[in-house]
Amino acid sequence: MNEQSQDFTEQGAAFQKIWLGSMSKLMQAAFAFSPNSTPPELLREIRNGILQALGETWNEFLRSPQFQENMKQCMENAVAFRKHTNDFMAKVHKEMQTPSRDDIDTIQLTVRHMETRILDRLEKLAKQIEALKPGTGALKTSRTGAKAAVRQPQARRASRRRAAKTVNQSRNL
């Protein structure tokens, strides 16, 4: 407990040192102007000095080891919290015997693969049937065969878009 309070005191002192340095630079910048300047130019010099001092101070603060260590700890805690929450929700789904997000994504992906395989197989079968019909060749196709050949790729593309859309929607939940 004593070490923690000492660390906190040291971090507070380092933070105070940075801000006191920042304020002193701001005050120096505000009053570092030439006496022969016109009032609008004087204000620009004060503004530029203040902005430069703030930029340098923030750069020093953001690059300080204390700030970087605190940010690292914050990110590690956020990642640990997210993992803990995911594990907890997985346990809740398991106990309630409800499907989890991963289960639904897996099922959707499997159905999409099956749909793709079925459509590929149907295309092959349609080509084989067309080849077996008498009087039809590669250049001669019946009117219904041509329409079916046009509809089939469109239906396939539409079903793939629907499957991809449902997978993306479930991932966004």
N, C-alpha and C positions, 0 to 999 in steps of 0.2 A: 504494500500500500504506500509506503514511504517513497519507493522508487517511482511509482506512477505520479505522485504529486510533484516530485522533483522534475520528472520529464515534462509534466504539464507546465511547470514554472519556467523551465528552460525554453520550451516552445513558445510560451507567451512572451518571454523576453525577446526572443528572436523576431517574433511578429511585431512587437512594439518597436524594435530597433529599425525594422524595415519601414514602418509607417512614419516614425519620427524623421528618418532620413528623407522620406518622400515629402513630408510637410516642409522641412527646411529647404529642400530643393525648390519647392513651389514658391516659397517666400522669397528666396534669392532670385528666382526667375521673374517674379512679379515686380521686383524693385531694381532689376538690372536693366536699365535703359539709359539712353543718352539724353542729356538735358536739352539738347538742341532739337529734339524730335517734335514734330507736330502732333497734336492730340490723337488723330486717327492712327498715325504710325506708332505712337506710344502704345495704344491699345493692342495693335497687332503684335508688337514686340512682347507685350505682357502675355497675350494669348499663346503665341508661339513658344515662349519660355515655359509656360505652365504645361502645355501639351507635351513638350519635349521631356520635362521633368516627370510627368505622369507616365509617359511611355517607358522611360528608363526604369522608373520604380516598379511598374507592373512587370516589365521584363525580368528584373531582378527577383521580384516576388515569385513569379511563375516558375522561374528556374531554380529557386531555392530548394535545398534537399528536404526541408520540412514539408513544403507544399507538395513536392513530388511524392514523398513517402505517404502523406495523407491521401493523396489521390489514388495511389496504388492500393492502399488499404480499403478505400471506398469501393474501388472496382472489384477487388477480391471479395468483399462482403456482398456486393450486388450479384456477382456470379454465384457465390455460395447460396444466397437467398433464392435465386432462380432455380438452382439445382434442388434445393430443399423443397421448394414449392412444387416443382415437377414430380419429385418423388412422392410427396404427400398426395397430390392429385391422382397419381397412378395407383396408390394404395386405396384411395377412396373409390376409384372406379372398380378396382378389383373386389373390394368388400361389398360394393353395391351390385356387383356383377353387371356392370354397364360397359359398353365398349369405350375404349379410350381413343384419343385422336390418332395415335399411331395405328391402332387396329383399323380404324375407318380408312386411313390413308393406304394401308396395306391392301385392304379389300378393294378399294377403288383402283389401285394400280393393277391388281390381279385381273379385275374385270376388264380393264382397258387392254391389257395384253391378250386376254382371251378374245375380246372383240376384234382386235387387229388380226389375230391368227384366223379367226372365222371368216373375216372379210377377205383375207388373202386366199384362203381356201375356196371361197365362193367365186372369186375372180378366176382362179384356175379352172374350176368346174365349168364356169360359163364359157370360157375359151374352148374347153374340150367339147362341150355340147355344140358350140358353133362349128367346130371342126368336123363333127360327126354328121351334121345336117346335110342331106343331099342337096346339091345345087348351090351351095354357098361356098365361096372361096375366100381368100384373104381380101380381095378387092370387092367381092359381092357380098353384101349383107342384107338381110331382110330388114324391112322398116322397123319392126319390133326389136330386132337384135341390135340395131343401131341405137335406138332409144334406150334400151337396157344398158348398152355399153356406155352411153353418156351418163345415165343416172347412177350407175354403180360407183364410179370414182367420186361423184358429188356426194352421194350418201356416205361413202367412206370418210371423206374429209369432214363432213358435218358431224359424224359420230365421233371422230377423233377430237374435234373442237369441243364437243359437249363433254367428253371424258376429261380433257385437259382443264376445262373450265371448272368442273366439279372438284377436281383434285386441288386446283388453285384456291377455290373458295373454301374448301375444308382446311387448307393450310393457313389461310388468313384468319380463321376463327380463333 
